[in-house]
Amino acid sequence: MKTNDPFSMDISRHIWETRYRATGEPDIRASWRRVAQAIAQAETDRREQWTERFATLLDDFRFLPGGRILAGAGTGRRVTLFNCFVMGEIADDLEHIFEALKEGALTMQHGGGVGYDFSTLRPAGMVAQATGSIASGPVSFMHIWDAMCATLLSTGARRGAMMATLRCDHPDIETFVDAKRDSAMLRHFNLSVLVSDAFMAAVAGDRDWPLVFPGFASRRTVKARALWQRILRAAYDTAEPGVLFTDTINRDNTLAGRETLTATNPCGEIPLPPYGACDLGSLNLTAFVTAPFAAHARLDLAALADAAAHAVRFLDNVIDVSRYPLPAQAQEARLKRRIGLGITGLADALVLLGLRYDSAAAQRLAAQVMQAVRDHAYQASIELAHEKGAFPAFERDAFLASGFATRLPAGIRDAIAAHGIRNSHVLAIAPAGTISLLANNLSSGIEPIFSAEAERRVLEADGQYHTHRVVDYAAHLWQQQGHTGLPPALIEAQQIDPIAHLHMQAALQPFVDNAISKTINVAADIPFERFEDLYRQAHALGLKGCTVFRPNPVTGAILSEPAGERVQCCGIEREAD
């Protein structure tokens, strides 16, 4: 048995002790063993063998399951192993609105974040024929959800993340867009506008844009370009709303003929149907780099492929061993068996390989890595279907005709046609903020390195923030090897042109069937015209969403540089770890 300590950062040990350590566990390897054993219970035979394989997969942070899996699997607690859910459609009457509120509260009580599309609620001022009452609009009801989340927090529940979406043609879209200009409002929500191709075309053509709702007589028309500017001015000033390109999302959906996606989990990497769930895990790319910093450093794609295959089986098993807050969530998860296998530590892995994050070579390598993960993950899901059966909602011809499936290699398409596939969706790139911090402060997801050294605020169980000094994983490894200064390829987020962020995301998106959570951190003094152009290019590049973070007075900092100036960014408290 290994005796060396996996932790090289005090904050990482602290994260384990306060978030993921079960009672009586002497070290994190005991946590990994607990999780591996629990997930292996979904197997009908060879459970001991799969326990060993899963434990090896988790060892040394090679694979980082979602935080709910690490915290809950094998503990016996009545919690879900899914990080987040999209809740059911909110029917436009008071009884169903408050039923939806209750379902959200129960889900968050079990540890899941929630996403809602509020577009189904009638706009403010619309008269209800049955009662004669005047609607107050979707944003007014969002305040009730926000208060519910705050109340749950006051009971000692873990932080609940929430996402709210609204269609770009809803009559209350302007109220929604400006909702967070008040720094005290909707603090427990992330907001995103559902942006259609038709709207983007209207913006490009400077055309009128109708705001409509069924049965609402007060139809209004605005200039599309003015509404677009309003959305982006709010994002420029308050970091929200983000945008979700819904037509791109639905064109690419492998279940496009069966469902229409209008909401995502709180960080946006999983567009989900009503009652859909996030079953997430990330492969730590730094663990697959051999001879880091050397001239012959390379990424071991064969080992990565093997880990991807085992990770697919691991995440598929989570569906069977997890509890669900609501029966509808269990039914949806088992019907389609969505999982979201992704990568984390990309920026650090690039540094270990001697590649700058903003280089064309880095984008090419990242795309090669994601393509390999896609191909081997899909092959593993096909083999699982051959062994255990395809997901119950699988329809061969419709699946193979979907936007994403048409890009799969011919051999994989032929295998799906012959055997089916175990999971309707296989890949997602999550922020992976907390689990990357657990793994000795890796760069999160596909984000660049924020800073070689920083101070990080962490929300403790007592509700207070505590600040820890942290060193980036690659920088720390460089120093451990006896070098001074920083690795030559290390480039910090503020040194990267914002367009390089978009190009990295665009390089990976073709190989991801769900979506990618990516925050483009920009300088406070970026001109608005340049800020605006990032969103236009995101749509043109075929991205499924875009979030750009500019430091502003409304949002608080999670990270700061030790030199003194606090630099705000999208941090781990925005995700449901």
N, C-alpha and C positions, 0 to 999 in steps of 0.2 A: 504494500500500500504506500501511496505517496505521502511524504511527510512535509514537503515544502508548502508554504503558505500561498494559496492562489492570489491573495490580495497584495497589491503593491501600493494601494492608496487607502488612507484612513477613511476617506469618505465612502469608498466602496464597501468596506467592512461595515460602516455605519448603516448604509442602505440595506445591506443584508440583515443586520441585526434588528432594524426597526421595521422593515417591510416584508421580508421573505423568510425569516428564520422561524421555524416551528418550535414549540416548547420542547426542551431537552436536546436540541440538536447542537453538538459540540462544534461543528464547523460547516462550511457550505457544502462540502462533499456529502454530508449527511442529508442536506437539503436536496441535492441532486439525486441521491439514492431514493429518498422519499418520493420525489416527483416521478422518477423513472418507474418505480414499482407501481405507483398509482396508475400511470398511463398504460402500463403493460397489462392491466386487468381487463382491458377491452379485448385482448387476444383470447381465442378459445383454447389454444394450446401453446406450448413453448413459452409460457409466461416468464420463466426464469431467464431464458435466453434473451427475450426482448427487454427484460429489465436490465440486463448487462449491456445490451446494445444501446439502449436509451441513456444509460448512465455514462457510457463512453461518449455518446453524442454531446451530452451536457458538460463533460469534464473539461476543465480549463477554459470555460466560456466559449466553446466552439459553436454551440447552438444556444440561443437565448430565447426561451419561450416567453410569451406574453406574461406580464406581471401577475395577472390573476392566476395563471397556471402555477407559477413559482410559489405564490403565496398560499394557494388553496389546495392543490392536489395532494391527496393523501393525509390531510389534516383531520378529516372527519367533520369539518365545519360546514354549515349549510350555506355555502357560497357558490357562485357560478365561476367557471374557469374561463369564461369569455370576457374580454376586456370591455366590449361595447356592443350596443344593439341599436338598430333603427326600429322605432316603435311603430305600432299600427297606424293606419290612416286615421286622421282625426275627422270624424263626421261632424257636420256643421249644425249641431244642436247642443244645448247645454248639458244634457245628460251624458252624451258621448264625449264631450270635451273633458268633463270631470272624471269620466271613466278612464280616458287616456292619461290624465294627470295621475290618477291612482296607479295605473300600470307603470308609469315612469317612476313613481316613488318606490314601488315594490322592486323594480329592477335595480335602481340605484342602491337600495338597502342591501341587496345581495352583492354589490360591488361592481355593477356594470354601468358604464357611461351610456348615454342615450342620444339619439338623433331623431328629429321630427321635421316633417315638411308641414309648415303652417299655411300653405297655399290653399288648402281646402276650406279655410275659415273665411266667412264673408267679410267684406271691407267695412270700415267704420262708416256709419251713416246709413247703411242698408237696413230697410225695415223688414222685419220678419212677418210674413203674412199671417201666420197662425196666431201670434201673440200681439202683434203691433209694436213690439219692442224694437229699439234701434240698436244695431250691432255696434260694438266698441272696437272691432277690428282685431286681427291676429296678434299685433304687438301687445295689446292690452292683456291678452291671455298669456303671452310669454312672460309677463311680469309675475303671474301666479306660479308658473313653473320655476322661475328664478327664486321666488320666496320659498317654494317647496324644497329646492336644493339647499338653500341656506339653512333651513330648519333641520334638514337631515344632517348637515354638517355640525350643527349645534349639539346633536345627540352623540357625537363622537364617530359618526360614519366616515369612511374614507372619502376623500374628495371626489365629487361626482362631476364629470365633464358632460356638457350638453352641447349639441349642435342644433341650430335652427336654420332652415332654408325657406326661401320664398321665391316664387316665380317672378321673372323680370317684367311680366305683364300684369301682375296683380295690382289693383287700384291703390293698395297701401304700400307699394314698394318704396316710395320715398320716405315714409315714416320708418320703415324697416331699416333702410340704408343709414339713416341718421340717428338711429336709436341709441348708439353707444357714444355719441358725442357728449352725452351726460356721463361723466366718469363714475357716477353712482349706480347707473342703470344696467341691468342684464349682465352683471359681472360673471355669472356662472355659465353664460352661453358663449359659444363661438357662432358667428353668423356667416352665412354664405348665400349669395344670390344665384338662383338657377338661371343661367344665361343660355339662350338658344342661338342656333346658327342664324335664324331669321332676324333676331335682334342685332347680332353682330353685322349682318348685311345692311340692316337699316342704319346702324351707326356709320358704316363705311359710306353709305349713300346719302347721309344727312337727311333721312326721311322721317316722317311722322311715325309715332309708335302708339298703338291703342292700348289702354289699360282696361282690362275686361274681367268680369266675373259673371257666371251664369245667373240671370235674373236680376242683375244690378242695372237699373235704368240709367244711372248717372255715369254713362260711359265717357271717358276722358281720353284725350290724345295729347301726347307730349312729343317733343323732339327727341328722337332716339339718342342723338349725340349729347344732348343736355342731360338726359338720364344717366348715360354712361359716365359722363364727367362727374355727375353727382356721386355715383357709386365709388369712383376712383378718388375723388376728393375726400370722401369719408375714410377710405382705406389709407390715404396719404396722411390724414390727420389723426386717425385713431387705431390704425392697423386692422380695421375691419370695416366692411365685410370682405371676405374672400369671394371668389367666383368659382362656380362649378359649370363646366361646359356640358350641359345635359345631353345634347344630341351626340356629341363625341362619346360620352359615357354609354349611351344606349345603343349606338351603332356597334360598339366594340363588345357589348355584353354577350357572353356565350349563351345566355338564356333570353336573348332579345325578343323572341316570339312569345315568351311566357310571362314576362314581367317588365314593368317600366320603372326605372330607378329615378327617384326624385329626392333622395336624402342619403347622407353618408354618416359614418361614425364621427365622433367629435374632431378627429384630426384629418379626415378626408380621404384616407387611403383605401377605404372599403365602401363604395356605393352599394347600398343594400335595399332589398324590397321590404315591405312591412314585416316586422318581427324577425328580420334577418340579424345574424350575429357575427362578430369578429372573432375568429380563431387564429391568433397571430403568433408568429415566431420568426426570429431573424438569425441568419448565419453570420457569424463574426468573421469577416474577411481577413482580419489580421492573423487569425489562428491558422490560416492556410498559406501564409507567406513563409517561404524557406529562405535562409540566409539574408535576413533583413539588413538593409543598407549596403550590402555587398554589391559588387558589379554584377554578380551572377544571381542576384535575388530574383525570385520568381514566385508566382502564385500557383500552388499545386491544384490544378483544375480537377485532376482525378480524385483527390481526397475530398474536394469540395462537392463533386458530383455524388460521391458515396454518402456524404453527410446530408445532402439535399434529399436523397432517396429515403433515408431513415427519418428525416424531419417530416416528410410528407406523411409517413405512417404514424409518427408521433402525433401530429396535429389531427389526422383523421381519427385516431383513437380518442382524442379529447372530446370529440362530439358525443361519443358513447359513454364516457365516464363522468361528464360534467352534469351538475344540476342546472336547472333553468328556472329563472324567476317566474315565468309564465308558461302554461302549456303550449300556447301558440308559438313561442320561441323554440321550444323543443321540436315541435312539428316541422317548422320551417328549416331548422338546422339539419334534421335527419332526412328531410325530403331532398335537399340539394347538396348537403355536405360541403358547403363552402369552407375553404381554408385560405390563409394568407401567409405564405412563406416568403420572406424577404431577406434583405441583407442589411448589415450595419457595419460600421467601422470602415466604410469605403475610403474616406479621406485619409485616415491613418494608414490603411493598407497601401494607398498610393505613395505616401511618404516613405514607407518601408521599401517600396520598389523604386524609389528615386524619381517619381513622377509628380509634377506640379498639378494640383487639382484643376487648374484652368487651361491645361494644355490639351491639344487635340489627341495626343497619345493617351492621356488619362481617360478621355471620353471613349476612345476606341477600346481600351482595356475594360472599362466598366461595362460597355455594351457586350463585349465578349463574355465577361463573367455572367452577366444577367441572362444572356442567351443560353449559356451552359446550365445555369440553374433552372431556367425554363424547361429546357429539353429533358433534363434528368428528372425534374420534379413531375413533369407530365408523364414521362415513361413510368415512374414509380406509381402514379395514380392509376395508370392503365393496368399495371400489374396487380395492383390492389383490387381493381374491378374484376380482373380475371379470377382472383383468389376469393374475394368477399362479395362481389356483385357491384354493379354500377350504381350511382346515386339514383334513387327511385324516380326522380323526375326526368331522367335522361331520355332524350329523343334524338336518335342518331343523326338524321338528316338535318334537323333544325340546328343542332349543336355545330355540326361541321360547316353549315352555311353562315355562321356568325362571323362578325368582323375579325375577332381575335383568332378564331380557329382557322380562318383562311390563310393566316400567316404561318401556321405551324408547318414544320417539315413534312414532306410527303409520307415518310415512314411512320411518323407519329399519327398523322391523320388516318393512315391505313389501319394502324393498331387500334385506334378509337373506333373505327368502323367495325372492326372484327370483335373487339372485347368490351367496348364501352369505356367509361372512365369513372373512377370512384368519386371524384369531387367536381362540382360544376365550375368552380373557380379554384385556382391553386396558388396564385402569386399576388403579393401586395408588399409595398415598401412602406413600413410604418416609421414614425419618428424615432421609436426605440430609445427614447431619452433616458428613462430611469434604468432600464436594463443595461444600456450602454455605460451608464455611470457605475452600475454594479460591476461591470466587467473592466474595472480599472480605468474609467473615464475615456472610453473609446469615443471617437467622433460618431455622432448619432446618425443612424440611417445612411442617407446619401448626402448629408449636409457636409459642408467644408468644416475644417477645424475653426471653432469660434476664436480661440486664443490659445497660444502656447501655455500661458499661465493665466489663471482667472480666479475670481472668488465666486463661489456658487451658493446661492441661498437654497436651502432645503426646508420644506415644511415638515415639522416634527409632529409627533402624535399629540403633543400638548397644544397644537394650534399655532405655535410660534415658529418664526423663521430663524434658522441658525446658518451662519456663514462659514463655509469651508474653503480653504485655499486648495486649488486643484491644478495639476499639471497634465497637459495632454498626453495620451498614451504613447504616441510615437516619440514625442520630445523626452518623456521619462525613460523610454527604452534606449534612446540615443545616449542619454546621460549615464544610464546604467552600464553601457558598454565603454564608458571612459572618455567619451567625447565631451567637448565643451560647446557652449552655444546651442544652436538649434540645427536639426538636419537640413541639408541644403534645399530639399524639395518642399519643406514645410511652408505653407502660405496660409495666412489667417483670413477669416471671412471678409474682413473689411478691406483687404487688399485685392479682392477678386471682383472683376467687372460683373455687374448683375447679369449681363447677358450670358456669361459663362455658367451661372446657376441654371438658367433656362436650358442651355445646350446640354448640360449633364442630365437633367430630367428628361429632355427629349431623346437623348441617346438610349435611355433605359425603357421609356414608356412602351415601345413596340413589343417588348418581351414580358410585359406585366398585364395579366388579364383583369385584375381589379384596378387599383390606381396607386399613385405615389404621393405620400405626404412630403412636401418640400416647402420650406419657407425661404424666400429670397430676402436676406438681410441687406438693407441698403443704408447709405449714410443719411443723416438728418438733412444735409444740404443738397440732396439729389434734386434736380429740377423736376417740377411736376410733369413736364412733357416727356422726360425720359422715363419717369415712373409709369406714366400712362402707357408708353410704348411697350413696356414689359408684358402687360396684359394682352395687348393686341398680338404680340409675337407668340405668346403662350397659346392663344387660340390657333394661330396660323401653323404652329409646330405640331398641332394635334394633341396637346396636353389635355388632361381631363379636368384640371383645376389649377388655380394659381393663387398663392398667398404671398404678398410682399410685405415685409415688416420694416417700417421706417421708425426710428426712435421718436417718441412723441410724449407729451405730458400726461396722456390719459392712462397708458399702460405702465406696469411696473417692471423693474429689471429682475431677472433671475441670475444672470451672469454679469460680472463686471471685471474690468481689468484691474489688477492690483495697484496700478499707478495712481488710481484715484477716480478718474472720470467713470461714471457708471454708464455702461452701454446696455441699452435695453434690447432684448431679443425674445423670440418665442421660446419659452422654456418648458421644463418638464412638468410644471404645474398645469399646463394647458392640456396635457394628455392624461388618459386614465391608465397610466403606466402599464 
